[in-house]
Amino acid sequence: MSVLLAEGHRFESCTRYKLKTNIMSKNLTLSIKQQYFDEILSGAKKNEVREIRPKNVAKYCKVDKEGFVVENDNGIVPVVYDTITLLTGAYKGTRPKMVVKVEGAKIDLLTDEETGEFITLNDEDGQEYFAAVIEYQLGEILTQPKE
């Protein structure tokens, strides 16, 4: 897959979106550690952050036909998800899960605190990309885990 962003592009602000009521909802499924699962369940944790890498960029960022991220005046445009299914536990048998409403999302490019320049990394193929994260703002828990 192509690099996250072309060199020289700067994004001063984050992209946020508000969900609209849709007949069909779009769901993202993520694995999460038990500690964070419990914090979301109790209401103490209200967001979930994920690294964006070349192998998962299309999962988190809108991309065009050529594989480049889509930008607008606010920065990189995230893929809109209505809900996130959070799973925890071992990858065998029944795993505890819950479904949480997504209230919004923002994508941040990471910068070096000393220089203010964007951080670049290399993937396992040696391809350079800008370090970025997506943060989902979590809302109501729609499906509780079964006891």
PyRosetta script that sets phi, psi and omega in degrees:
from pyrosetta import init, pose_from_sequence

init()
pose = pose_from_sequence("MSVLLAEGHRFESCTRYKLKTNIMSKNLTLSIKQQYFDEILSGAKKNEVREIRPKNVAKYCKVDKEGFVVENDNGIVPVVYDTITLLTGAYKGTRPKMVVKVEGAKIDLLTDEETGEFITLNDEDGQEYFAAVIEYQLGEILTQPKE")
pose.set_psi(1, 157.5)
pose.set_omega(1, -177.5)
pose.set_phi(2, -74.4)
pose.set_psi(2, 168.0)
pose.set_omega(2, 178.7)
pose.set_phi(3, -65.6)
pose.set_psi(3, 158.0)
pose.set_omega(3, -178.5)
pose.set_phi(4, -59.3)
pose.set_psi(4, -46.4)
pose.set_omega(4, -175.0)
pose.set_phi(5, -141.5)
pose.set_psi(5, 151.8)
pose.set_omega(5, 174.9)
pose.set_phi(6, -74.8)
pose.set_psi(6, 146.9)
pose.set_omega(6, 179.5)
pose.set_phi(7, -56.9)
pose.set_psi(7, 145.4)
pose.set_omega(7, 175.0)
pose.set_phi(8, 90.6)
pose.set_psi(8, -12.0)
pose.set_omega(8, 179.3)
pose.set_phi(9, -77.7)
pose.set_psi(9, 133.1)
pose.set_omega(9, 178.5)
pose.set_phi(10, -120.5)
pose.set_psi(10, 142.5)
pose.set_omega(10, 177.8)
pose.set_phi(11, -127.4)
pose.set_psi(11, 115.1)
pose.set_omega(11, -175.0)
pose.set_phi(12, -85.8)
pose.set_psi(12, -28.6)
pose.set_omega(12, -176.4)
pose.set_phi(13, -128.8)
pose.set_psi(13, 171.1)
pose.set_omega(13, -177.2)
pose.set_phi(14, -97.5)
pose.set_psi(14, 153.7)
pose.set_omega(14, 174.6)
pose.set_phi(15, -90.3)
pose.set_psi(15, 133.1)
pose.set_omega(15, 174.9)
pose.set_phi(16, -128.4)
pose.set_psi(16, 150.6)
pose.set_omega(16, 175.0)
pose.set_phi(17, -139.7)
pose.set_psi(17, 155.0)
pose.set_omega(17, 173.7)
pose.set_phi(18, -112.4)
pose.set_psi(18, 140.0)
pose.set_omega(18, -178.4)
pose.set_phi(19, -75.4)
pose.set_psi(19, 146.2)
pose.set_omega(19, 173.7)
pose.set_phi(20, -107.5)
pose.set_psi(20, 155.8)
pose.set_omega(20, 177.8)
pose.set_phi(21, -73.4)
pose.set_psi(21, 123.0)
pose.set_omega(21, -179.6)
pose.set_phi(22, -122.9)
pose.set_psi(22, 151.0)
pose.set_omega(22, 175.5)
pose.set_phi(23, -67.7)
pose.set_psi(23, -44.5)
pose.set_omega(23, 177.9)
pose.set_phi(24, -103.4)
pose.set_psi(24, 131.7)
pose.set_omega(24, 179.1)
pose.set_phi(25, -103.5)
pose.set_psi(25, 153.3)
pose.set_omega(25, 179.4)
pose.set_phi(26, -107.8)
pose.set_psi(26, 128.0)
pose.set_omega(26, -174.8)
pose.set_phi(27, -116.9)
pose.set_psi(27, 140.5)
pose.set_omega(27, 173.5)
pose.set_phi(28, -112.0)
pose.set_psi(28, 132.0)
pose.set_omega(28, 178.3)
pose.set_phi(29, -107.5)
pose.set_psi(29, 127.9)
pose.set_omega(29, -178.6)
pose.set_phi(30, -132.1)
pose.set_psi(30, 144.0)
pose.set_omega(30, 170.4)
pose.set_phi(31, -88.0)
pose.set_psi(31, 145.4)
pose.set_omega(31, -175.6)
pose.set_phi(32, -145.2)
pose.set_psi(32, 150.2)
pose.set_omega(32, 177.3)
pose.set_phi(33, -69.5)
pose.set_psi(33, 149.9)
pose.set_omega(33, -177.2)
pose.set_phi(34, -55.0)
pose.set_psi(34, -42.4)
pose.set_omega(34, -179.3)
pose.set_phi(35, -56.2)
pose.set_psi(35, -47.7)
pose.set_omega(35, -177.8)
pose.set_phi(36, -72.6)
pose.set_psi(36, -34.6)
pose.set_omega(36, 175.1)
pose.set_phi(37, -57.9)
pose.set_psi(37, -48.7)
pose.set_omega(37, -179.8)
pose.set_phi(38, -64.2)
pose.set_psi(38, -38.0)
pose.set_omega(38, 178.7)
pose.set_phi(39, -65.9)
pose.set_psi(39, -39.6)
pose.set_omega(39, 176.3)
pose.set_phi(40, -66.2)
pose.set_psi(40, -43.9)
pose.set_omega(40, 179.8)
pose.set_phi(41, -59.4)
pose.set_psi(41, -38.6)
pose.set_omega(41, -179.5)
pose.set_phi(42, -80.0)
pose.set_psi(42, -12.6)
pose.set_omega(42, -178.1)
pose.set_phi(43, 91.7)
pose.set_psi(43, -0.3)
pose.set_omega(43, -179.0)
pose.set_phi(44, -74.8)
pose.set_psi(44, -30.7)
pose.set_omega(44, -179.4)
pose.set_phi(45, -109.5)
pose.set_psi(45, 123.3)
pose.set_omega(45, -174.7)
pose.set_phi(46, -113.2)
pose.set_psi(46, 6.0)
pose.set_omega(46, 179.2)
pose.set_phi(47, -145.5)
pose.set_psi(47, 162.4)
pose.set_omega(47, 176.2)
pose.set_phi(48, -136.3)
pose.set_psi(48, 127.1)
pose.set_omega(48, -176.3)
pose.set_phi(49, -113.8)
pose.set_psi(49, 137.4)
pose.set_omega(49, 177.8)
pose.set_phi(50, -132.9)
pose.set_psi(50, 144.4)
pose.set_omega(50, 174.9)
pose.set_phi(51, -74.2)
pose.set_psi(51, 142.1)
pose.set_omega(51, 174.7)
pose.set_phi(52, -104.5)
pose.set_psi(52, 124.7)
pose.set_omega(52, -179.1)
pose.set_phi(53, -128.2)
pose.set_psi(53, 165.0)
pose.set_omega(53, -179.7)
pose.set_phi(54, -54.6)
pose.set_psi(54, -34.4)
pose.set_omega(54, -178.1)
pose.set_phi(55, -75.0)
pose.set_psi(55, -19.5)
pose.set_omega(55, -179.1)
pose.set_phi(56, -120.8)
pose.set_psi(56, 10.3)
pose.set_omega(56, -174.8)
pose.set_phi(57, -57.1)
pose.set_psi(57, -39.8)
pose.set_omega(57, -178.5)
pose.set_phi(58, -71.1)
pose.set_psi(58, -19.2)
pose.set_omega(58, 177.1)
pose.set_phi(59, -72.8)
pose.set_psi(59, -33.5)
pose.set_omega(59, -174.0)
pose.set_phi(60, -111.0)
pose.set_psi(60, -26.4)
pose.set_omega(60, -176.7)
pose.set_phi(61, -119.0)
pose.set_psi(61, 142.2)
pose.set_omega(61, 171.7)
pose.set_phi(62, -67.0)
pose.set_psi(62, 136.2)
pose.set_omega(62, 178.1)
pose.set_phi(63, -125.9)
pose.set_psi(63, 150.2)
pose.set_omega(63, 178.4)
pose.set_phi(64, -84.4)
pose.set_psi(64, -177.1)
pose.set_omega(64, -177.5)
pose.set_phi(65, -60.6)
pose.set_psi(65, -26.4)
pose.set_omega(65, -178.2)
pose.set_phi(66, -90.8)
pose.set_psi(66, -0.8)
pose.set_omega(66, 177.3)
pose.set_phi(67, 91.9)
pose.set_psi(67, 7.3)
pose.set_omega(67, 178.0)
pose.set_phi(68, -92.3)
pose.set_psi(68, 147.2)
pose.set_omega(68, 179.9)
pose.set_phi(69, -65.4)
pose.set_psi(69, 147.6)
pose.set_omega(69, 178.0)
pose.set_phi(70, -89.9)
pose.set_psi(70, 135.2)
pose.set_omega(70, 179.7)
pose.set_phi(71, -119.4)
pose.set_psi(71, 155.6)
pose.set_omega(71, 167.8)
pose.set_phi(72, -135.0)
pose.set_psi(72, -168.0)
pose.set_omega(72, -177.8)
pose.set_phi(73, -61.4)
pose.set_psi(73, -21.9)
pose.set_omega(73, -178.2)
pose.set_phi(74, -93.3)
pose.set_psi(74, -7.8)
pose.set_omega(74, -179.4)
pose.set_phi(75, 125.2)
pose.set_psi(75, -145.8)
pose.set_omega(75, -178.8)
pose.set_phi(76, -76.8)
pose.set_psi(76, 135.3)
pose.set_omega(76, -178.0)
pose.set_phi(77, -89.8)
pose.set_psi(77, 121.4)
pose.set_omega(77, 178.3)
pose.set_phi(78, -77.9)
pose.set_psi(78, 155.8)
pose.set_omega(78, 169.1)
pose.set_phi(79, -69.2)
pose.set_psi(79, 133.8)
pose.set_omega(79, -178.1)
pose.set_phi(80, -86.3)
pose.set_psi(80, 122.3)
pose.set_omega(80, 174.2)
pose.set_phi(81, -117.8)
pose.set_psi(81, 138.5)
pose.set_omega(81, 177.0)
pose.set_phi(82, -82.6)
pose.set_psi(82, -35.6)
pose.set_omega(82, -177.7)
pose.set_phi(83, -140.8)
pose.set_psi(83, 159.3)
pose.set_omega(83, 171.8)
pose.set_phi(84, -125.2)
pose.set_psi(84, 128.3)
pose.set_omega(84, 171.4)
pose.set_phi(85, -93.9)
pose.set_psi(85, 120.2)
pose.set_omega(85, -179.3)
pose.set_phi(86, -103.8)
pose.set_psi(86, 125.4)
pose.set_omega(86, 179.7)
pose.set_phi(87, -115.6)
pose.set_psi(87, 146.3)
pose.set_omega(87, 176.2)
pose.set_phi(88, -137.7)
pose.set_psi(88, 165.5)
pose.set_omega(88, 177.6)
pose.set_phi(89, 97.4)
pose.set_psi(89, -176.1)
pose.set_omega(89, -178.4)
pose.set_phi(90, -67.9)
pose.set_psi(90, 157.1)
pose.set_omega(90, -178.6)
pose.set_phi(91, -83.2)
pose.set_psi(91, 30.6)
pose.set_omega(91, 178.6)
pose.set_phi(92, -137.9)
pose.set_psi(92, 148.9)
pose.set_omega(92, 179.1)
pose.set_phi(93, 68.7)
pose.set_psi(93, -156.4)
pose.set_omega(93, -179.2)
pose.set_phi(94, -83.3)
pose.set_psi(94, 128.8)
pose.set_omega(94, 179.8)
pose.set_phi(95, -109.3)
pose.set_psi(95, 136.2)
pose.set_omega(95, 174.6)
pose.set_phi(96, -58.5)
pose.set_psi(96, 137.6)
pose.set_omega(96, 179.3)
pose.set_phi(97, -147.3)
pose.set_psi(97, 158.8)
pose.set_omega(97, 172.3)
pose.set_phi(98, -144.5)
pose.set_psi(98, 155.9)
pose.set_omega(98, 176.8)
pose.set_phi(99, -113.5)
pose.set_psi(99, 128.0)
pose.set_omega(99, -175.5)
pose.set_phi(100, -122.8)
pose.set_psi(100, 138.3)
pose.set_omega(100, 176.3)
pose.set_phi(101, -71.7)
pose.set_psi(101, 140.1)
pose.set_omega(101, 176.6)
pose.set_phi(102, -96.5)
pose.set_psi(102, 123.0)
pose.set_omega(102, 179.7)
pose.set_phi(103, -90.0)
pose.set_psi(103, -24.2)
pose.set_omega(103, -179.5)
pose.set_phi(104, 177.9)
pose.set_psi(104, 175.2)
pose.set_omega(104, 179.1)
pose.set_phi(105, -151.9)
pose.set_psi(105, 151.2)
pose.set_omega(105, 173.4)
pose.set_phi(106, -141.2)
pose.set_psi(106, 148.7)
pose.set_omega(106, 178.3)
pose.set_phi(107, -115.2)
pose.set_psi(107, 128.9)
pose.set_omega(107, 178.9)
pose.set_phi(108, -119.7)
pose.set_psi(108, 133.7)
pose.set_omega(108, 168.9)
pose.set_phi(109, -85.7)
pose.set_psi(109, 134.9)
pose.set_omega(109, -177.2)
pose.set_phi(110, -84.8)
pose.set_psi(110, 138.7)
pose.set_omega(110, -179.1)
pose.set_phi(111, -121.9)
pose.set_psi(111, 153.5)
pose.set_omega(111, 175.0)
pose.set_phi(112, -72.3)
pose.set_psi(112, 126.6)
pose.set_omega(112, -176.9)
pose.set_phi(113, -63.3)
pose.set_psi(113, -31.7)
pose.set_omega(113, -177.8)
pose.set_phi(114, -80.5)
pose.set_psi(114, -44.0)
pose.set_omega(114, -174.9)
pose.set_phi(115, -98.1)
pose.set_psi(115, -21.6)
pose.set_omega(115, -176.4)
pose.set_phi(116, 77.5)
pose.set_psi(116, 3.1)
pose.set_omega(116, -179.6)
pose.set_phi(117, -86.6)
pose.set_psi(117, 153.1)
pose.set_omega(117, 178.3)
pose.set_phi(118, -63.4)
pose.set_psi(118, 141.4)
pose.set_omega(118, 177.6)
pose.set_phi(119, -82.6)
pose.set_psi(119, 130.5)
pose.set_omega(119, 175.0)
pose.set_phi(120, -112.8)
pose.set_psi(120, 145.2)
pose.set_omega(120, 179.7)
pose.set_phi(121, -129.2)
pose.set_psi(121, 168.8)
pose.set_omega(121, 174.9)
pose.set_phi(122, -120.1)
pose.set_psi(122, 134.3)
pose.set_omega(122, 176.6)
pose.set_phi(123, -79.8)
pose.set_psi(123, -177.7)
pose.set_omega(123, -176.3)
pose.set_phi(124, -64.6)
pose.set_psi(124, -17.0)
pose.set_omega(124, 176.8)
pose.set_phi(125, -94.6)
pose.set_psi(125, 4.1)
pose.set_omega(125, -179.5)
pose.set_phi(126, 84.2)
pose.set_psi(126, 6.0)
pose.set_omega(126, -179.7)
pose.set_phi(127, -76.8)
pose.set_psi(127, 130.2)
pose.set_omega(127, -179.2)
pose.set_phi(128, -84.1)
pose.set_psi(128, 139.9)
pose.set_omega(128, 176.2)
pose.set_phi(129, -149.5)
pose.set_psi(129, 160.9)
pose.set_omega(129, 178.4)
pose.set_phi(130, -82.3)
pose.set_psi(130, 134.9)
pose.set_omega(130, 177.1)
pose.set_phi(131, -69.2)
pose.set_psi(131, 130.5)
pose.set_omega(131, -178.6)
pose.set_phi(132, -148.5)
pose.set_psi(132, 156.2)
pose.set_omega(132, 175.5)
pose.set_phi(133, -134.3)
pose.set_psi(133, 154.4)
pose.set_omega(133, 171.5)
pose.set_phi(134, -116.0)
pose.set_psi(134, 136.4)
pose.set_omega(134, 178.0)
pose.set_phi(135, -118.3)
pose.set_psi(135, 121.9)
pose.set_omega(135, 176.4)
pose.set_phi(136, -96.2)
pose.set_psi(136, 130.9)
pose.set_omega(136, 173.1)
pose.set_phi(137, -89.5)
pose.set_psi(137, 120.3)
pose.set_omega(137, -174.8)
pose.set_phi(138, -92.0)
pose.set_psi(138, 144.2)
pose.set_omega(138, 179.1)
pose.set_phi(139, -115.5)
pose.set_psi(139, -136.9)
pose.set_omega(139, -175.8)
pose.set_phi(140, -63.1)
pose.set_psi(140, 141.1)
pose.set_omega(140, 173.3)
pose.set_phi(141, -82.2)
pose.set_psi(141, 116.1)
pose.set_omega(141, -175.0)
pose.set_phi(142, -88.7)
pose.set_psi(142, -32.5)
pose.set_omega(142, 177.5)
pose.set_phi(143, -132.0)
pose.set_psi(143, 118.8)
pose.set_omega(143, 179.9)
pose.set_phi(144, -80.8)
pose.set_psi(144, 151.2)
pose.set_omega(144, 175.3)
pose.set_phi(145, -66.4)
pose.set_psi(145, 146.9)
pose.set_omega(145, 178.4)
pose.set_phi(146, -80.0)
pose.set_psi(146, 139.3)
pose.set_omega(146, -179.7)
pose.set_phi(147, -74.9)
pose.dump_pdb("model.pdb")
